[in-house]
Amino acid sequence: MKSLSVHRSTGSRGRVELGLIGSVTLTLFISTGLSAGTLNGVAGFAGGAVVVGEGPKILFSPPPHTVYSEAATSLESEDLWDVAWIDDVSLYIAVGSGDSLLISNTSTGNAWSTRPMLLSADLRGVIEFTSSVTRAGAVGVNGSIVRTTSRELGGWVQEATPVTETLWDLAQGTLNAVAVGENGTILKGSRDGTAWTLVASPVATDLYGVAREWLGNYIAVGEGGVILRATGAGTDWVRVATPDSSTVLYDIVESGLTSPLVAVGSSGAIWISINGGLDWEAQNSYTHADLRSVTHTGSYFLAAGSAETVVWSTDAYTWNVQITPVKPSTWGRIKSSYGKP
């Protein structure tokens, strides 16, 4: 269906169904002077969320995530592919093409500073590491894996890897970490994101997202709607499901003991599992936009994708869809985000 050379591709824009569907009224919001590009990554916590994408574009949103404002950044041309909330320092980190690395200046995500990577690493995915050593890790083109041990999220180092395939995503478990990528590539590393080795994969198709679910197993998703599962060691992978072989699954999020696993993909696909990834049930996203990324803020599920589409849910079963109503950043808006007059 697609041939990706970049994470959560910048391909088809998709469309949003408007009007009345059942009891759900869908409203079109027009961006103020901004093109409807693809939103590639989303992250958040209880106090807010950030969405990143082509352009570059960074949008920030407070709960209930119906209004999105454009953040201030000095980055001019490179696409951003992913964003992560780093709880330890209450800041966001975003990565992208051309060695792009940005850190939010506040927990709001309304203003950002570019940080020099000092490495040749064209990045596609980034996550927080909850370890005493590594604060954050990222993966990308040519098998790149980088990480930082600094509380200031600087001083990045590049890890040796045995592959040259593009890596799209990574996840951390209690014992180790896992990264996935092109051609079914699966790598296993230490819990600190070091010592990476190649493990056997049951598929040769691209894998785009991976998460560790609450039972301790890893779940990976990818091309052709494939869903893989591995035990907590991240070594023995099996194909557990293919909910829809015509779908590309781009991302997956784990949200805790009482909430489902949520996987999102092309043409508005949303699949959920309540038994650790063994069985999956389709949900109606009310959009045909490709959904590139999904997160859980603690209160909301948020997924973002093509045509500046964001869908959200409080329970993973009932979803609301919109084109992001972007408010351009002004100094007054930035001050108000700080709670200043």
C-alpha positions in Angstrom: 0.0 0.0 0.0 2.9 2.4 0.6 6.6 2.5 0.4 7.9 4.7 3.3 11.3 6.2 3.6 10.3 8.3 6.5 8.4 7.7 9.8 4.6 8.0 9.4 4.9 9.2 5.9 4.0 12.5 4.4 1.9 10.8 1.8 -1.9 10.9 1.3 -3.7 13.6 3.2 -7.0 11.8 3.8 -10.3 13.6 4.4 -12.6 14.2 7.3 -16.2 13.2 7.3 -18.3 16.3 8.2 -21.9 16.7 9.3 -24.1 14.5 11.5 -23.1 10.8 12.0 -25.5 9.2 14.5 -25.4 11.4 17.5 -22.0 12.8 16.8 -21.7 16.2 15.1 -18.4 16.8 13.3 -17.3 20.4 12.8 -14.7 21.7 10.3 -12.2 24.2 11.8 -10.2 26.2 9.3 -6.6 26.9 10.2 -5.7 30.6 10.1 -3.3 30.9 7.2 -1.6 27.5 7.8 -1.5 24.6 5.3 -3.1 21.4 6.3 0.0 19.3 6.6 0.6 16.0 8.3 0.9 15.8 12.1 3.4 13.1 12.8 3.7 12.9 16.6 1.7 13.6 19.7 2.6 13.5 23.4 1.1 14.8 26.6 0.4 14.7 30.3 -2.5 15.6 32.6 -1.8 19.3 32.1 -1.6 19.5 28.3 -0.4 18.0 25.0 1.8 18.8 22.1 1.5 17.8 18.4 4.4 18.1 15.9 4.5 17.7 12.1 5.6 18.9 8.7 6.9 22.4 8.2 8.0 22.2 11.0 4.8 22.6 13.0 4.4 22.5 16.8 1.0 22.9 18.3 0.2 23.0 22.0 -3.2 22.3 23.6 -4.6 22.4 27.1 -7.4 20.0 28.1 -9.9 19.2 26.8 -7.8 19.5 23.6 -10.3 21.3 21.3 -8.1 24.3 20.8 -4.6 24.2 19.4 -2.1 27.1 19.3 1.0 27.4 17.3 4.2 27.3 19.4 7.2 29.6 18.9 10.3 28.0 17.6 13.5 29.1 15.7 13.5 25.9 13.6 12.6 27.0 10.0 12.4 24.2 7.5 12.9 20.7 8.8 10.0 18.3 9.4 9.4 17.0 12.9 8.5 13.3 13.3 7.9 12.7 17.0 7.6 14.3 20.4 7.8 12.9 23.9 6.9 14.2 27.4 9.8 13.9 29.8 8.1 13.7 33.2 11.4 13.9 35.1 12.0 17.5 34.0 8.4 18.4 33.0 9.4 19.3 29.4 8.8 18.1 25.9 11.4 16.9 23.4 10.8 16.8 19.7 13.0 15.2 17.0 13.0 15.2 13.2 14.8 15.4 9.9 18.2 17.0 9.5 19.4 16.2 13.1 16.6 18.3 14.5 16.3 18.3 18.3 14.1 20.7 20.1 13.3 21.1 23.8 10.3 23.0 25.1 11.1 26.0 27.3 8.1 25.2 29.6 5.7 22.4 30.4 3.1 24.2 28.3 5.0 23.5 25.1 4.3 27.0 23.8 7.9 27.9 23.1 10.9 25.8 22.0 14.7 26.0 21.8 16.8 24.2 19.2 19.6 22.1 20.8 22.6 21.0 18.8 22.7 17.2 18.4 26.4 17.2 17.4 25.6 13.8 15.9 24.7 12.6 12.4 21.3 11.2 13.3 18.2 11.8 11.2 15.6 10.9 13.8 12.1 9.4 13.6 11.0 8.4 17.1 11.7 9.6 20.7 10.6 8.4 24.2 11.3 9.1 27.8 13.5 6.6 29.6 12.7 5.9 33.2 16.1 4.8 34.4 18.7 6.2 36.7 21.1 6.6 33.7 19.2 7.5 30.5 16.7 10.4 30.4 15.5 10.0 26.8 16.3 8.0 23.7 15.6 8.3 20.0 15.9 6.2 16.8 16.1 7.0 13.1 17.6 6.6 9.7 20.4 4.1 9.1 19.8 2.3 12.3 20.5 5.3 14.4 19.9 5.1 18.2 20.9 8.0 20.4 20.3 8.8 24.0 21.0 11.4 26.7 22.0 11.0 30.3 21.7 14.7 31.1 18.9 16.2 33.2 19.2 19.2 30.8 18.5 16.8 27.9 21.9 17.6 26.3 25.1 15.6 25.7 23.6 13.0 23.3 25.6 10.0 22.5 25.2 7.5 19.6 24.9 3.8 20.3 26.3 1.1 18.0 23.7 -0.9 16.2 23.9 -4.0 13.9 21.5 -2.7 11.2 21.3 0.1 8.6 17.5 -0.1 8.3 15.5 3.0 9.4 14.2 2.5 12.9 10.8 4.1 13.6 10.0 3.6 17.3 11.3 2.2 20.6 9.9 1.2 24.0 11.4 0.6 27.4 10.5 -2.3 29.7 11.5 -3.3 33.2 14.4 -5.4 32.0 15.4 -4.0 28.6 14.4 -1.8 25.6 13.1 -2.7 22.1 13.4 -0.8 18.8 11.5 -1.6 15.6 11.9 -0.6 12.0 12.0 -1.4 8.3 11.8 -4.9 6.9 10.5 -6.3 10.2 13.7 -5.2 12.1 13.6 -5.7 15.8 16.4 -4.8 18.2 16.8 -5.5 21.9 19.0 -3.4 24.2 19.6 -2.8 27.8 17.1 -0.9 30.0 19.3 2.1 29.6 19.2 2.0 25.8 22.7 0.5 25.3 24.1 -2.8 24.0 21.7 -3.3 21.0 21.4 -6.7 19.3 19.3 -8.0 16.5 16.5 -10.5 17.4 14.5 -12.8 15.1 11.3 -11.3 13.6 8.3 -13.3 12.4 7.7 -10.7 9.6 9.7 -8.9 6.8 7.3 -6.0 6.6 7.9 -2.6 8.1 7.2 -2.1 11.8 6.3 1.5 12.8 5.2 1.4 16.4 6.0 -0.5 19.6 4.8 -0.3 23.2 5.2 -2.2 26.4 1.7 -3.1 27.8 0.9 -3.4 31.5 1.3 -7.2 31.7 5.0 -6.7 30.7 4.8 -7.8 27.1 5.9 -5.8 24.1 3.4 -5.1 21.2 4.6 -4.0 17.8 2.5 -2.8 14.8 3.1 -2.1 11.2 2.5 -2.7 7.5 -0.4 -4.8 6.4 -2.1 -4.4 9.8 0.4 -6.7 11.4 0.5 -7.0 15.2 3.4 -8.8 17.0 3.8 -9.7 20.6 6.8 -10.7 22.8 7.4 -11.5 26.4 9.0 -9.1 28.7 12.5 -10.2 27.6 11.7 -8.8 24.1 13.4 -11.8 22.4 10.7 -14.2 21.3 8.2 -12.5 18.9 5.0 -14.0 17.5 2.4 -12.7 15.2 -0.8 -12.5 17.2 -3.2 -10.7 14.9 -3.8 -9.0 11.6 -7.1 -7.1 12.2 -7.2 -5.7 8.7 -4.5 -6.6 6.1 -5.3 -3.5 4.0 -4.4 -1.2 6.9 -1.1 0.3 7.9 -0.8 0.5 11.7 1.5 3.4 12.5 1.6 3.6 16.3 0.4 2.0 19.6 0.1 3.3 23.1 -0.3 1.5 26.5 -2.4 3.3 29.0 -2.3 1.3 32.2 -4.2 -1.6 33.9 -7.7 -0.3 33.5 -7.5 1.1 29.9 -7.1 -0.6 26.6 -4.1 -0.8 24.3 -4.8 1.5 21.4 -3.3 1.2 17.9 -3.9 3.7 15.1 -3.3 3.7 11.4 -4.3 4.5 7.8 -7.7 5.7 6.8 -8.7 6.5 10.4 -8.1 3.0 11.7 -8.3 2.6 15.5 -8.1 -0.8 17.1 -8.1 -1.6 20.8 -7.3 -4.6 23.0 -8.3 -5.2 26.6 -6.4 -8.5 27.0 -2.8 -7.5 26.5 -2.8 -7.4 22.7 -4.1 -10.9 22.0 -7.5 -9.8 20.6 -8.5 -6.6 18.9 -11.7 -4.7 18.3 -12.2 -1.9 15.7 -13.4 1.5 16.8 -15.0 4.3 14.7 -12.7 7.3 14.5 -15.2 9.2 12.3 -12.4 10.2 9.9 -10.5 8.8 6.9 -7.4 10.7 7.7 -4.3 8.6 8.3 -3.6 8.6 12.0 0.2 8.7 12.5 0.6 8.8 16.3 -1.3 8.2 19.5 -0.7 9.0 23.1 -2.5 8.8 26.5 -2.3 11.9 28.8 -3.7 10.2 31.8 -7.2 11.6 31.0 -7.4 11.6 27.2 -6.3 9.5 24.3 -5.1 11.7 21.5 -4.2 10.6 17.9 -3.0 12.9 15.2 -2.4 12.6 11.5 -2.9 13.8 7.9 -4.8 17.0 7.0 -4.0 18.4 10.6 -6.5 15.9 12.0 -6.7 15.2 15.7 -9.1 12.7 17.3 -9.6 12.3 21.0 -11.3 10.1 23.5 -11.6 9.7 27.2 -12.2 5.9 27.1 -10.8 4.7 23.8 -14.3 3.6 22.7 -16.0 6.9 21.8 -13.9 9.3 19.6 -14.3 12.9 18.6 -12.6 14.3 15.5 -11.6 17.7 14.3 -9.3 19.6 12.0 -7.1 21.5 14.5 -8.4 25.1 14.9 -5.0 26.7 15.1 -4.5 30.0 16.9 -1.2 31.7 15.8 1.2 32.5 18.6 1.4 36.1 19.8 3.3 37.5 22.8 0.0 38.0 24.5 -1.0 34.4 23.9 2.4 33.2 25.2 2.0 35.4 28.3 -1.4 34.0 29.0 -0.1 30.5 28.8 2.2 31.4 31.7 -0.8 32.9 33.6 0.7 36.4 33.3 -1.4 39.6 32.6 
